[in-house]
Amino acid sequence: MLRCALMLAVAASVAGCRDSSGSGTDRPDVLIVTLDTTRADHLGCYGYPQPTSPNLDRVFAGGLRFDRAWTPVPLTLPAHASLLTALLPPEHGIHDNGGAGLGSGVPVLTEEFRRREYATGAFVSASVLDAVFGLARGFDVYDDDTTSRRRTQRRAGETVDAALAWLAALGPRPAFTWVHLYDPHADYDPPAEFRARFAQPYDAEIAYMDEHVGRLVAAVRARRPDVIVVVLADHGEGLGDHGEDGHGTLIHASTMRIPMAIAWPGHVAAGATDEPVQVVDVAPTILGLLDWPGLGSSPGRDLSAFLRGGAVQPARGGAVQPALIYGESEYAARNFGWAAFHSIGERERRLLRGVELELYDPRTDLEERKDLAAALPEEAAALSAGLDSWLATFVPHEVGLAPGDPRLAERMNALGYASSSPKPPSNGAPRVDPKTRIGTVNAYTRALVLTQAGRGAEAVPLLEQVIREEPDAAAFHFQLGLAQQSAGRPAEAESAFRAAIARDPGFGLAHHHLGALLERTGRLEDALAAFRAAVATEPRAWSHRERVARVLVRSDRRDEALQEMRELIRLAPDRSAYRIDTYRLLRESGRSAEGAQLVLDGLAANPTDHDLALLAAWILATDRDARVRSGTRAVELAERVVAARGRGDTDRLDTLAAAYAEAGRFDDALRTIDEALQSATAELAPEFRARRALYAAGRAFHEP
């Protein structure tokens, strides 16, 4: 069927449609929910017999469900970049997780909503979508709180709570909200009550996520009933299909076909369609439903007329046929040096091109079990030539530089993605066919999960076997180093890190981990050399310079350490931690006035930075130099931080008390330090009591 009883109420819907380009509360809210790693065929609305998705089923039943929706790439960051830009990876330039960020000149959907005075909020659940990758542009709030808590991911319930709290504070203002839920991603760890209900932990993760999707959609519709709801996955999961346990390497339907639906009661009638669509169609369709101009020429198609019962429109610019679907995976090429995959699909055929050509009929073989390439070689060759012609039409945008922060790279590694110095696929010598190494990838991924769980000793034999099969991939040696380190074998870990560097001298994270290992064993000069090598490979990687500075301090080379810290401040002027660390180093070097000025200059440039404001308040209240101190200003800053962050932190209360004392408000100082003492640790309590005695005597506390 092309459409299933599609749009019986379309005429009435269109007749009742009002101008959505107006201002104020007459405009609809827009909610996009992205489901990480979610296969269409594991949802009830797509025929799955297990009760994984009652809430999603209701959402999908209330809108148009797409039975043949496709992602351009089976990886989270590039798929979401395509969602927000309506561009394919060869155009926006992000092909992998963590290798690059969105360029500043690429138009994004969010900016259209901000221009029309919508509140814009994003709430993401994994470090792979950290704001540093550029997707935060246009959002008033971009909540990637996994980073600040030093975690790699958070559960759906927590992410939805954050989104609903933000929405509740908006009042009647229309909102564009994007919520990303990560739960079905490996390693599958559903809450116990859901695990008990399903044989597969993957299904239990979907069911847990589904519960919170239902809560989110209900609350959004209760806040403002007029809302466009778009739900889709970024990609699927292999689950053993075609030998792939996870995702990212192959581009079969198990990871490329996604669930997708668009619901707008009164405007989009319920139904289902087998019209081939893709992620890049979402942004143009939302803009079309709102009667707003598009994002410019892109392969994304405006499906709004189709949603109202009309025909599918070609992409803007007319360069792409209406049903032409693009796909790729360059993950194995960029991380392991193997071959890349690309695909082109239309209504009747889908071609996969790697070392070999594969051809499938999506109308009858969505699981892609029957390869038709040998039986239809001319058709496969024609599609391959068409793919080349299509690729030649793409105009790449300038990409944003990768953030180069090893701590972020480590969080990406913890999520199951390779760590190396990614390189573009080569068009030179024949490459290894990833299909023949999918077992190697599965073993590598399993070893990575074991290492992250603290079970490095179990991961070591898996990785040793992987390296016997593929000795030249630096990422495999690096992961062996991490596993050996986890297993408490520093000599073996050092050897593995050096093997990774020998195969890829530009592998900054390998240099960094080698340096950290050498520093822990007291080999400071060797550690310094490793960290400097990391800086040379990734000059923007702030954490490398941090470790250089730390080793220099341990080596009593403070002037050199200060040079490194000042360079960090230049590279990252908004990162308050560097100013704070430099202040402490200056103070320990007897240059407290210089350090105080550094903090105050930083606060002047970043007046809303609460960490700098709190330190500045402490300096203004307690510095040994009377010319630096200002009780009035210290109170102003400390009260502002406490008002913003609450009174639950003893450092804040201690600083506020010191500020009150410097301002001569000793009664306030006593009340505040007493409040701090109620929750002070045994280590801090004596210091607080000593300061209390000063305040009781009518004296302020000044640093010695």
Buried (B, 14 or more C-beta within 10 A) or exposed (E): EEBEEBBEBBEEBBEEBEEBEEEEEEBBBBBBBBBBBBBBBBBBBBEBEBEBBBBBBBBBBBBBBBBBBBBBBBBBBBBBBBBBBBBBBBBBBBBBBBBBBBBEEBBBBBBBBBEBEBBBBBBBBBBBBBBBBBBBBBBBBBBBBBBEEEEBBBBBBBBBBBBBEBBEEBEEBBBBBBBBBBBBBBBBBBBEEBBEBBEBBBBBBBBBBBBBBBBBBEBBBEBBEBBBBBBBBBBBBBBEBBBBBBBBBBBBBBBBBBBBBBBBBBBBBBBBBBBBBBBBBBBBBBBBBBEBEBBEBBBBBBBBBBBBBEEBBBBBEEBBBBBBBBBBBBBBBBBBBBBBBBBBBBBEBBBBBBBEBBBBBBEEBBBBEEBBBEEBEEBBBEBBEBBEEBBEEBEEBEBBEBBBBBBBBBBBBBBBBBBBBBBEBEEEEEBBBBBEBBBBBBBBBBBBBBBBBEBBBBBBEBBBBBBEEBEEBBBBBBBBBBBBBBBEBBEBBBBBBBBBBEBBBBBBBBBBBBBBBBBEEEBBEBBBBBBBBBBEBBBBBBBBBBBBBBBBBBBEBBEBBBBBBBBBBEBBBEBBEBBBBBBBBBBEBEBBBBBBBBBBBBBEEBEEBBBBBBBBBBBBBBBEEEEBBBBEBBBBBBBBBBEEBEBEBBEBBBBBBBBBBBBEBBEBBBBBBBBBBEEBEEEBBEEBEEBBEBBEEEEBBBEE
